Amino acid sequence: MNEKKLKQLQIISFAMILSVVIFIPIIYFIEKFARFNKLFMDFQTTIENYSFYVSAFLIILIIALRKFIYFPSNIVKRTEEEAFNRWYTLDIVMMSIGSTIGTIGFMAYLLGASYFKSILIIMISVLDIFTLFPYKIRYELRLKQLKEMKEDTGVGYFK
């Protein structure tokens, strides 16, 4: 396992969490002090519903990516470093999708969603990124699973 790349990934994920959390004070400032006229206030419930639908779709996409892409059948033939690089890339993609959910919450507020619903979507995004956070033990467990899969199938030598 590449410790330097893992540390970089942790910094990236922490930055993504901060980039989504920064939307909360911005929305609070707009709500309290700016008295911003929202663009489509007449369609508030429609905007809230569609923002929740898009957020739910993105969460389902993240679950599907985790389920079907982390351990495909051909990963058994890869080395430890190749598998780590694959997981590294997929973690960045999934955390980016998670931060997109927060951006949807912010845009929904600007378009006319209520303060509470937009903050709720942003908090869902923060929790999603936090659950995807690349802890060292998570990568150690993945590599252990990969090693067991290699031993079960008898493919190659795993360091």
C-alpha positions in Angstrom: 0.0 0.0 0.0 1.3 3.4 -1.0 1.2 5.5 2.3 2.0 8.8 0.4 -0.9 8.3 -2.0 -3.2 7.4 0.9 -2.3 10.6 2.7 -3.0 12.6 -0.5 -6.3 10.9 -0.8 -7.2 11.8 2.8 -6.3 15.4 2.2 -8.4 15.5 -0.9 -11.4 14.0 0.9 -11.0 16.4 3.8 -10.9 19.3 1.3 -14.1 18.0 -0.3 -15.8 17.9 3.1 -14.8 21.5 3.8 -15.9 22.6 0.3 -19.4 21.3 1.0 -19.5 22.5 4.6 -18.7 26.1 3.4 -22.1 26.2 1.7 -23.9 26.2 5.1 -22.5 29.6 6.3 -23.1 31.0 2.8 -26.7 30.0 2.9 -27.1 31.2 6.4 -25.6 34.6 5.4 -27.9 34.8 2.4 -31.0 33.9 4.5 -30.3 36.3 7.4 -28.7 39.3 5.9 -28.9 39.5 2.1 -32.6 38.9 1.6 -31.9 37.4 -1.7 -34.9 37.0 -4.0 -34.9 33.4 -5.1 -35.3 32.8 -8.8 -38.2 30.4 -8.8 -40.0 30.8 -5.5 -43.3 29.8 -7.0 -42.0 26.3 -7.7 -40.5 25.7 -4.2 -41.9 22.2 -3.7 -41.0 21.1 -7.2 -37.4 22.3 -6.8 -37.1 20.5 -3.5 -38.6 17.3 -4.8 -36.3 17.2 -7.9 -33.2 18.1 -5.8 -34.0 15.1 -3.5 -34.6 12.9 -6.6 -31.2 13.8 -8.1 -29.5 13.4 -4.7 -31.1 9.9 -4.3 -30.0 9.0 -7.8 -26.4 10.0 -7.1 -26.3 8.0 -3.8 -27.6 5.0 -5.7 -24.9 5.6 -8.3 -22.2 5.6 -5.5 -23.6 2.4 -4.0 -23.6 0.7 -7.5 -20.0 1.8 -8.0 -18.9 0.4 -4.7 -20.8 -2.8 -5.3 -19.7 -3.6 -8.8 -16.4 -1.9 -9.4 -14.3 -2.4 -6.3 -13.9 -6.1 -6.7 -14.4 -7.1 -10.4 -13.4 -10.6 -11.4 -10.3 -9.4 -13.2 -8.8 -7.6 -10.2 -7.5 -10.9 -8.9 -5.0 -10.9 -11.7 -3.6 -7.5 -10.7 -0.8 -6.6 -8.3 -1.2 -4.9 -5.0 -0.1 -1.6 -6.5 -2.4 -1.8 -9.5 -5.4 -2.6 -7.2 -4.5 0.3 -4.9 -4.3 2.7 -7.8 -7.7 1.5 -9.1 -9.3 2.0 -5.6 -7.5 5.4 -5.3 -9.1 6.6 -8.5 -12.5 5.2 -7.7 -12.5 6.9 -4.3 -11.8 10.2 -5.8 -14.6 9.7 -8.3 -17.1 8.6 -5.6 -16.2 11.5 -3.3 -16.6 13.9 -6.2 -20.1 12.5 -6.8 -20.8 13.0 -3.1 -19.7 16.6 -3.2 -21.9 17.1 -6.2 -24.9 16.3 -3.9 -23.9 19.3 -1.7 -23.7 21.6 -4.7 -27.2 20.4 -5.7 -28.4 21.5 -2.2 -26.8 24.9 -2.6 -28.2 25.4 -6.1 -31.6 24.2 -4.9 -31.6 27.0 -2.3 -30.7 29.6 -4.8 -33.5 28.4 -7.1 -36.1 28.5 -4.4 -35.9 25.6 -2.0 -36.4 26.2 1.7 -33.5 26.8 4.1 -34.1 23.5 6.0 -34.3 21.3 2.9 -31.2 22.7 1.3 -29.2 22.3 4.5 -30.5 18.7 4.8 -29.2 17.9 1.3 -25.9 19.5 2.1 -25.6 17.4 5.4 -26.5 14.3 3.4 -23.5 15.1 1.2 -21.2 15.6 4.1 -22.2 12.3 5.6 -21.8 10.6 2.3 -18.2 11.9 1.9 -17.5 11.1 5.5 -18.5 7.4 5.0 -16.3 7.3 1.9 -13.3 8.7 3.8 -10.2 6.7 3.0 -9.1 5.3 6.3 -6.0 3.2 6.4 -7.8 0.2 7.9 -10.3 0.2 5.0 -7.4 -0.2 2.5 -5.8 -2.9 4.6 -9.1 -4.8 4.7 -9.4 -4.5 0.9 -5.9 -5.8 0.4 -6.5 -8.6 2.8 -9.7 -9.6 0.8 -7.8 -9.4 -2.4 -5.1 -11.7 -1.0 -7.7 -14.2 0.1 -9.3 -14.1 -3.3 -6.0 -14.8 -4.9 -5.3 -17.7 -2.6 -8.8 -19.1 -3.2 -8.4 -18.9 -7.0 -4.7 -19.8 -7.0 -3.8 -16.9 -9.2 -0.2 -15.6 -8.9 1.8 -14.7 -5.9 0.7 -11.8 -3.7 3.2 -9.9 -1.6 
